[in-house]
Structure formats: structure tokens, C-alpha cells
């Protein structure tokens, strides 16, 4: 959730140019969210470092973690659309 919230906040501030309030509903939607998140989190970390602070988002997202997050995204999307969990 914090990734989506951070993307929404950055979109409202015009950062980065690719961030959007749109919430796509297709299989690749999670991939698109991550494609927007990685450059933003990297940029925020660079700003924090230039100010002498620790990284804002110090986490590495290995493929297995992204797969799990993608699965959760799919389940939540399905329940939101249909009111029923996926089978």
C-alpha cells in the first residue's frame, strides 16, 4: 500500500512524470506499478543521501518478493471487482 500511496503523492506533486492516479485493472497492472516505483524510490533515496540521511526506501525487492506482491495485488483486485476471492 505504501508504494501505491507514494506514487499517488508523487503524481499530485508532478514527480515523476510517469506516475499517475490511474489504477489499471489488468494482469500487468502490478508490473506497471513497480516500473513507476523503482525510479521514484531510487530518486528519493538519492535526495535523502544528498542531505546526509539514510535511504527513504532501503528495501531490495527480489523476484520472489515481487511475485508474492503481484499475487496479493491480483487477489485484492479480484475481490474488489467481484466481491469473491479467486479460485
N, C-alpha and C positions, 0 to 999 in steps of 0.2 A: 504494500500500500504506500509506503513512503516513497518508492520510486515514482509511482503514478502522481502522488501529491507534489513531489518536487518538479516533475515535468509540467504539471498544470501551473504551478507557481512561476516557473521559468517562462512558460508561454505568455503568462499575463504580464511579464516584465520584458518580453521580446527576446528572451535568451533561451536556448539557441534558436536560430532561425527555423530549424526543423521541428521544434516542439509544437504541439498542438493540443487543443482541448478535445479534439475528436476522439471518440472511443470506438475504434473499429471492432467489428464482430466477425472475424473470420479466423481460420486456423493459424494464419501467420501474424495475427494481431500482437501476440506476446513478443514475437521476434522484432516487430517494428518498435515496440516499447523499449526493448533492450537496445536496439540500434540508435534510438534517441537518447537513452540513458547513459550509455558508455561515454560519449563525448562530453556530455554535461558533467558527469561525475568527475571525469579527468580534469576538466576545466576548473571546476570548483576546488578540487584538490590542489591544483596549481596556484590558484588565488590564495588559498589558505597557507600554502608553503611560502609564498612570497611575502606573506605577512608574519611569518615565523610561527605559524600554528600547525598542529597535526592535521592530517588529511580529514576532510569532512566525511568522506565515504571511503574508509580504509579497507573495504572488503573486496576480495577477489571472487569472481563468480565462475567457478569451474563448470564444465559442460554438464556434469551430473546435477549440480545445483540448479542450473538453468533449465534442465529437463524437468526437474521437480517443480520449479516455479511455473514453468509452462503448463504442466499438468494441472496444478492448482488453479491457474488462470482459466483453463478450459472448463474445469468443473464449476467454478463460480459463474462463468459466462453462461453455461448450460442451465444452471439452476435459475439464474436471473431471467433468462429468456423463456424458459418453460415452466418454472416452478417445481421441476422434478430433477433429481440427480441423474447424471448419465448412467447408462447401464454398462 
